[in-house]
Amino acid sequence: MTKRLAVFCGSSTGKNISYSQAASAVGKLMSEQGIGVVYGGGKIGLMGVVADAALAHGGEVIGVIPEKLMTREVGHTGLTELRVVATMHERKAIMAELSDGFIALPGGIGTIEEIIEVFTWHQIGYHNKRCGFLNTDGYYDKLFGFIDHMVEEGFLSAKQRNELTISEDPEELIRLMIK
């Protein structure tokens, strides 16, 4: 049974209100189902929305944030646990260690880098944890088109592509991630 999921998402909320609504739903659903949130430790953007929603519903929320970001005062100090680390590499390693799976909500380059890295780790056998995307309002459609292009061009197998868990619905994504 999945106990914790790492959530990768934006440090801003984006232009579409549905991104914040979906992030809030993810935090709430995870806490209601007893699934802990492991995330980047920020109080801003979608990161803060997920954390606050989970906390408001009694969930466990563990943040892992590099010291450099803490000094910029973006760290969320109201969490179940906040780990301040030296580097982004250390942050990602700890998040992976603490998590039973990984999901990406809308976000920028950092979000993409984090979910693609853990998917790569899965692909080469470093872990056997699910990697999923919440595709709110088709946010990741172009990325999935490119991933399909990788399959077409022989750089990724269809089997590996199909190991990604994808849904536009927060409830469905959480259900698929914990099955």
N, C-alpha and C positions, 0 to 999 in steps of 0.2 A: 504494500500500500504506500502510495506517495505521501510523504510527510511535509516536504517543502518543495516549492518551485522557485527557481530564479526567474525574476521578471526584468527584462531589458526593455527600456522605453526612454522617451525623450525627456530632456531636462527643460524643455519648453512644452507648452500644451498644443502647439500647432494652431492652424487657422480654423479647423473644423471642430465645433463643440462636441461632435460625436466621439472624438478621440478621448476627451476627458470623461465623457459619460461611460465609455467602454472601460477605461482605466479604473474608474470608480466601481463599476460592476465586477471587474476582475478581483479587486481587493476585497470587496464584500463577499463574493462567492467563495473565494479561497478561505476566508476566515470562517464563514458559515459551515464549510465542509472540513474544518480542522486542518487545513493545509497552510503551513507557514509560508510567508513571503520572504525571500532573500532578494535584495536589490541593491542598487548602487548608493544608497544612503542619503540621497538628496531630499530636500524639503520643497524643491521647486519643480515646476513642470508636471508631466505625467507621472514622474517618479513620486513626487509628493502626493499626487492624487491617489495613486495605488496604495501608498503607505497609510495615508490618513483614512481611507475607506476601510482598509483591513483593521486598523487600530480602533476605529469607531464601532466595529462589530466584534471586538474582543479577540482579534487575531494576533498571532505571533508575527512580528516584523523585525527582521535582522537586516541592518544596513551595513554595507562594507564600502568605505569611502577613503580615497587617498588623502593624505595629510594636506596636500596642496589645495584640494577642493574645500577641505574644512577651514583652511585659513581664509578662503573667499566667503566664508559664512553661508555656504549652501547646504551644510550638513543638517540632517533632521535629528534634533536632540530628544525627541519624544518617543523614540522607538523602544521596542522590547530590548534590543541590543544594538549598539552602534560600534562597529570595529573600525578604527582608524589605522590605515596601513601606509606603508611608505610609497608604493608604486601601483600603477594600473595593473601590472603583471601580477602582483601579489593580490590585488583586489579580485581579479578574475579567477585565480587559483583557489582562493578561499570561497568565493561564491560557488564555484563548481563542486568543491568538496562538501559544502553544506547542503547542496541541492540534489533532489531526486529527478529533476527534469528542468527544462529551460523554455521560456516563452518570450517572444518578442511582440510588443505592442508597437504602435507607430512611434517613430523616432528618427534620429538623424544618422550620421556616419558612425558614431560610437555604438548605437544600437545595432546597426547592420554588422559592424565588425564583431561585436560580442556574440551575436547569435550564429554568425557564419563560423567563427572560431570554434564554438562548442559543437556545431554540426560537423566541422572538419575533424575534431577529436573523435566524434562518434564514428565517422566514416572510416577512420584509420584504426579504430578499435581501442581507444583510450578509455572509453566509457560506453555503456549501453543504455543511456538515458534518453528519453524522448526530447525532441526539439520541435517546438511549435511556434506558429505565427497566428496572432489575432489580426485578421485582415479587415479591419474596420473600414467600411465604405470603399473597399478595393484598394486600400493604401499600398499594399504590397504586390498588386497585380503585375506591375512592370518588372519587379524583381523576379517573380515567378516565371514571367515570360523569358527573362534572361537565363534563369536556371533551366528552363525547358530547352533553350537554345544550346546550353552546355551539353544536355543529353543528346540533342540532335547532332551535335558536332563531335560526340564521342569523348567528352571530357568528364562526364558524370554518368553513371549507369542509371537506367530507369528505376531499378530496385532502390538505389540510394535516394533518388529524387522522391520516390514514394514513401520513404521513411520519415519525411517531414509531415508533421501534424498541422493542418491548416483549417481554420474556420473563421467565419465572419461573426459568429455568435459567441460571446464570452462563456455562457453556460455550456455550450457544446464543446468548446475548446478545453475547458477545465475537465469536463467529463472524459474526453478523449485522452487527455494527458495523464489521468490517474487510473485508467483502466488497465 
